[in-house]
């Protein structure tokens, strides 16, 4: 657990070897709002040389819940990148 240098209002929790040997999950929280800002996962499917990284960025809707704003999956060894972005939410 520690500070986030680029965001003094945030704190991060790093969990190593959470599922597989050598992988990690980092959770970044807003200290004041007590909300999840980001999840970063570094892992692999079968072999550590087939690395993948996942980054999920959260955002808050005006007067609403925290939601996934963007998601990036980076298959490092396969040179595959998938990115999605959620926007333009409207009250129905």
C-alpha positions in Angstrom: 0.0 0.0 0.0 1.3 3.4 -0.8 0.9 6.8 -2.5 0.3 7.5 -6.2 3.0 10.0 -7.2 1.0 11.5 -10.1 -2.1 11.9 -7.9 -1.6 13.1 -4.3 -5.3 12.5 -3.5 -5.0 8.8 -4.3 -3.7 5.7 -2.6 -2.8 2.3 -4.2 -2.9 -1.2 -3.0 -0.7 -3.7 -4.8 -1.4 -7.5 -4.5 1.3 -9.7 -5.9 0.9 -13.4 -6.9 -2.9 -13.0 -6.3 -3.8 -15.8 -8.8 -0.6 -16.9 -10.5 3.1 -16.8 -9.7 4.5 -13.4 -10.8 1.2 -11.6 -11.6 -0.1 -8.5 -9.8 -3.2 -6.5 -9.3 -3.1 -2.8 -8.3 -6.2 -1.0 -7.0 -6.1 2.8 -6.9 -8.6 4.6 -4.7 -9.5 8.3 -4.2 -8.8 8.9 -0.5 -11.3 11.8 -0.1 -14.2 10.3 -2.0 -13.4 6.7 -1.0 -14.0 5.5 -4.5 -12.2 3.2 -6.8 -10.4 5.1 -9.6 -8.4 2.4 -11.4 -7.6 -1.3 -11.5 -4.4 -2.6 -13.2 -3.8 -6.3 -13.7 -0.5 -7.7 -15.0 -0.8 -11.5 -15.7 -0.6 -14.2 -18.3 -2.8 -17.0 -19.7 -0.7 -20.2 -19.7 3.0 -19.0 -19.8 4.6 -15.9 -18.2 6.1 -15.0 -21.5 2.6 -14.6 -22.9 2.0 -11.5 -20.8 -1.1 -9.4 -20.7 -2.0 -6.1 -19.0 -5.5 -4.9 -18.2 -6.2 -1.3 -17.1 -9.7 -0.3 -16.1 -10.4 3.4 -15.5 -13.4 4.4 -13.4 -15.3 7.7 -13.5 -18.3 9.2 -11.7 -21.5 10.2 -13.4 -22.9 13.6 -12.2 -25.0 12.8 -9.2 -24.6 9.2 -9.9 -22.6 6.0 -9.5 -19.0 5.2 -10.3 -18.7 3.4 -13.6 -16.1 1.9 -16.0 -15.1 4.8 -18.2 -12.4 2.9 -20.2 -10.8 -0.5 -20.5 -7.6 -1.4 -22.2 -6.3 -5.0 -22.7 -2.8 -5.2 -23.9 -1.6 -8.6 -25.1 2.1 -7.8 -24.9 3.7 -10.8 -26.6 0.9 -11.1 -29.2 1.0 -7.3 -30.0 -2.7 -7.2 -29.5 -4.5 -4.2 -28.0 -8.2 -3.8 -27.3 -9.6 -0.5 -26.0 -13.1 0.5 -25.1 -14.5 3.7 -23.9 -17.9 4.4 -22.3 -19.3 7.9 -22.7 -22.4 10.0 -23.3 -24.5 8.5 -20.6 -28.0 10.1 -20.4 -30.7 9.8 -17.8 -33.8 8.0 -19.2 
